[in-house]
Amino acid sequence: MRYVFILLITITSSATICAQSTDVTRLMQEVRDRFNSVKDYEAKARIKIDVDFLKIPVKDGTIWFLHPDKVRVKAPGFSLLPKRGMNFSPGQLMDAGHTAIFVKNEMVGGVSTVVTKIVPGNPASEILIATMWVDPVRKIVRKLEATTRNEGTFVMDFTYPAKADNHDMPSQVKFTFDVRKNEIPLGLTGDFERVPEDKGKKSSGRGVVTIDYLGYSINQGKAAAVFKKK
């Protein structure tokens, strides 16, 4: 009788895991479909870069996105940013053959999310593995952490307006990345200055880029026109 009970528990647990995996696969497809509904956008943005040894003024600029991963930024005074942060989108992880694994449920910013491990299907992918915190109600990504081959680990935190709309674009994205003091992953030109080293203070080894989106023009062809220009 004892062995029958253990067998029943094992079968039930396996069925639960299988159901969760199926649900996650469906959820990831819904997230991807929602992302794919945005073919292009133009957005006014306020950009802040926080690196231990650089002092960089906050900048206002314009960001253009063209599906699936083309991004251009225009901000007076410098060109931006860690490339991985600007042209990355959660949709890129969900390529053909990717594996999605349910991990747990977790609260993020007061919202219940489904934590999912994503292994890209492309063996040559720069991203080795990622974790997504997905809002199952709005079908959006609240947080993402990814490990790459050559650029360390980065984290993206997404903030959205309280009220959902057709595309549910973020109002803020905070991108945290690995940074080496002698190999700054920023294509910077313009009015920034190097902060003198404080030998008594240990560098965090991390940089943070915060982008506040002040307004979008979505699927109006504005980005396509920008990318056609030489």
C-alpha positions as CSV (number, residue, x, y, z in Angstrom):
1,M,0.0,0.0,0.0
2,R,2.9,2.3,0.8
3,Y,4.4,1.8,-2.6
4,V,1.1,2.4,-4.3
5,F,0.8,5.7,-2.4
6,I,4.3,6.8,-3.5
7,L,3.5,5.9,-7.1
8,L,0.3,8.0,-7.0
9,I,2.2,11.0,-5.6
10,T,4.9,10.6,-8.3
11,I,2.3,10.4,-11.1
12,T,0.4,13.4,-9.7
13,S,3.6,15.5,-9.4
14,S,4.6,14.6,-13.0
15,A,1.2,15.5,-14.3
16,T,1.3,18.9,-12.5
17,I,4.8,19.7,-13.9
18,C,3.6,18.7,-17.4
19,A,0.6,21.0,-17.1
20,Q,2.6,23.9,-15.8
21,S,5.1,23.5,-18.7
22,T,2.2,23.4,-21.2
23,D,0.7,26.6,-19.6
24,V,4.1,28.3,-19.7
25,T,4.6,27.5,-23.4
26,R,1.2,28.9,-24.2
27,L,1.9,32.0,-22.0
28,M,5.2,32.6,-23.8
29,Q,3.5,32.5,-27.1
30,E,0.9,35.0,-26.0
31,V,3.7,37.3,-24.8
32,R,5.5,36.9,-28.1
33,D,2.3,37.7,-30.1
34,R,1.7,40.8,-28.0
35,F,5.3,42.0,-28.7
36,N,5.0,41.2,-32.4
37,S,2.0,43.4,-32.7
38,V,4.4,46.4,-32.4
39,K,6.0,46.7,-35.8
40,D,7.6,50.1,-35.2
41,Y,7.5,53.0,-32.8
42,E,8.9,56.4,-32.2
43,A,9.3,57.5,-28.6
44,K,10.4,60.6,-26.8
45,A,12.6,59.5,-23.9
46,R,14.6,60.8,-21.0
47,I,17.8,58.8,-20.5
48,K,20.0,58.5,-17.4
49,I,23.3,56.6,-17.2
50,D,24.7,55.7,-13.8
51,V,28.3,54.4,-13.8
52,D,30.6,54.6,-10.8
53,F,33.5,56.4,-12.6
54,L,31.6,58.6,-15.1
55,K,29.4,61.6,-14.5
56,I,26.9,61.9,-17.4
57,P,24.0,64.4,-17.6
58,V,20.5,63.2,-18.0
59,K,19.5,63.5,-21.7
60,D,16.3,63.9,-23.6
61,G,16.1,62.2,-26.9
62,T,14.1,60.1,-29.4
63,I,14.2,56.3,-29.8
64,W,13.0,54.5,-32.9
65,F,12.3,50.8,-33.0
66,L,11.7,48.6,-36.1
67,H,10.6,45.0,-35.7
68,P,12.2,42.7,-34.7
69,D,15.4,44.3,-33.3
70,K,16.5,47.5,-35.0
71,V,16.9,50.5,-32.6
72,R,18.2,54.0,-33.2
73,V,18.7,56.6,-30.6
74,K,19.1,60.3,-31.1
75,A,20.1,62.3,-28.0
76,P,22.1,65.6,-28.2
77,G,25.6,65.3,-26.8
78,F,26.2,61.6,-26.9
79,S,25.5,58.4,-28.7
80,L,24.2,55.5,-26.7
81,L,24.4,52.7,-25.1
82,P,25.4,49.2,-24.2
83,K,24.4,47.6,-27.5
84,R,22.8,44.6,-25.9
85,G,20.4,46.8,-23.9
86,M,19.2,48.9,-26.8
87,N,18.5,46.3,-29.4
88,F,17.3,43.5,-27.1
89,S,13.7,42.5,-26.9
90,P,12.1,39.7,-24.9
91,G,10.7,38.4,-28.2
92,Q,14.3,37.5,-29.3
93,L,14.5,34.8,-26.6
94,M,11.4,33.0,-27.9
95,D,12.9,31.8,-31.1
96,A,12.0,28.6,-32.9
97,G,12.9,25.6,-30.7
98,H,13.3,27.5,-27.5
99,T,12.6,25.8,-24.2
100,A,10.4,27.4,-21.5
101,I,10.4,25.9,-18.0
102,F,8.1,26.9,-15.2
103,V,10.0,27.8,-12.0
104,K,7.6,29.3,-9.5
105,N,5.1,32.2,-8.9
106,E,6.6,35.4,-7.4
107,M,5.4,38.9,-6.7
108,V,7.2,41.7,-8.6
109,G,6.2,45.3,-7.7
110,G,2.9,44.1,-6.2
111,V,2.0,41.9,-9.2
112,S,1.9,38.1,-9.2
113,T,4.2,36.8,-12.0
114,V,5.1,33.5,-13.5
115,V,8.9,32.9,-13.2
116,T,10.1,31.1,-16.3
117,K,13.5,29.9,-17.4
118,I,14.1,30.3,-21.2
119,V,16.8,28.4,-23.1
120,P,17.1,29.8,-26.7
121,G,16.7,27.2,-29.5
122,N,19.6,28.7,-31.5
123,P,22.9,27.1,-30.2
124,A,24.8,30.2,-31.5
125,S,22.6,32.6,-29.5
126,E,24.6,35.2,-27.5
127,I,22.2,34.6,-24.7
128,L,22.8,31.3,-23.0
129,I,19.9,31.3,-20.5
130,A,17.4,33.8,-19.2
131,T,14.8,34.1,-16.5
132,M,11.5,36.0,-17.2
133,W,9.0,37.3,-14.7
134,V,5.8,37.3,-16.7
135,D,2.5,39.0,-15.9
136,P,0.0,36.3,-16.9
137,V,-2.9,38.7,-16.9
138,R,-1.5,41.4,-19.1
139,K,0.9,39.1,-21.0
140,I,3.9,41.3,-20.5
141,V,7.4,40.9,-19.1
142,R,7.9,42.6,-15.7
143,K,11.5,41.6,-15.3
144,L,14.2,39.8,-17.2
145,E,17.6,38.5,-16.2
146,A,19.9,37.0,-18.9
147,T,23.4,35.4,-19.0
148,T,25.4,36.0,-22.2
149,R,28.5,34.5,-23.7
150,N,30.6,37.6,-23.8
151,E,28.9,40.5,-22.0
152,G,28.2,39.0,-18.5
153,T,24.7,39.1,-17.0
154,F,22.2,41.9,-17.5
155,V,18.9,42.6,-15.8
156,M,15.9,44.6,-17.3
157,D,13.2,45.9,-15.0
158,F,10.0,47.1,-16.8
159,T,7.5,49.6,-15.4
160,Y,4.1,50.0,-17.1
161,P,1.2,52.4,-16.8
162,A,-1.4,51.2,-14.3
163,K,-4.0,50.9,-17.1
164,A,-3.4,48.4,-19.9
165,D,-3.9,49.3,-23.6
166,N,-3.7,47.5,-26.9
167,H,0.1,47.3,-26.9
168,D,1.1,47.8,-23.3
169,M,4.4,49.5,-23.8
170,P,6.6,50.2,-20.8
171,S,6.8,53.7,-19.3
172,Q,10.2,53.0,-18.0
173,V,13.0,50.4,-18.6
174,K,15.9,50.0,-16.2
175,F,18.8,48.2,-17.6
176,T,21.6,46.9,-15.3
177,F,24.7,45.5,-16.9
178,D,28.3,44.4,-16.1
179,V,30.9,47.1,-16.8
180,R,34.7,47.0,-16.6
181,K,36.4,50.2,-15.7
182,N,38.9,50.0,-18.5
183,E,36.5,48.6,-21.1
184,I,33.4,50.9,-20.9
185,P,30.6,49.3,-23.0
186,L,29.3,52.8,-23.9
187,G,29.8,54.5,-27.3
188,L,29.9,57.9,-25.6
189,T,30.8,61.3,-27.1
190,G,30.1,64.7,-25.7
191,D,29.6,66.3,-22.3
192,F,30.6,63.6,-19.8
193,E,33.4,63.6,-17.4
194,R,35.5,60.9,-15.6
195,V,35.0,60.9,-11.8
196,P,38.4,60.7,-9.9
197,E,38.9,57.2,-8.4
198,D,38.1,56.9,-4.7
199,K,40.6,54.2,-3.6
200,G,38.6,53.7,-0.4
201,K,35.5,52.8,-2.3
202,K,35.0,49.6,-4.1
203,S,33.4,49.8,-7.5
204,S,30.1,47.9,-7.9
205,G,31.2,46.7,-11.3
206,R,27.7,47.5,-12.5
207,G,26.2,50.2,-14.7
208,V,22.5,51.3,-14.8
209,V,20.7,52.9,-17.7
210,T,17.2,54.2,-17.0
211,I,15.0,55.1,-19.9
212,D,11.7,57.0,-19.2
213,Y,9.4,56.9,-22.2
214,L,7.5,60.1,-22.4
215,G,5.2,59.3,-25.3
216,Y,4.9,56.7,-28.2
217,S,3.8,56.8,-31.8
218,I,3.2,53.1,-32.6
219,N,2.8,51.4,-36.0
220,Q,2.8,54.7,-37.9
221,G,5.8,54.0,-40.1
222,K,8.0,56.6,-38.5
223,A,10.8,54.2,-37.6
224,A,10.8,52.7,-41.1
225,A,11.4,56.1,-42.6
226,V,14.3,56.8,-40.2
227,F,16.0,53.5,-41.1
228,K,15.7,54.1,-44.8
229,K,17.8,57.2,-44.4
230,K,21.5,56.8,-45.0
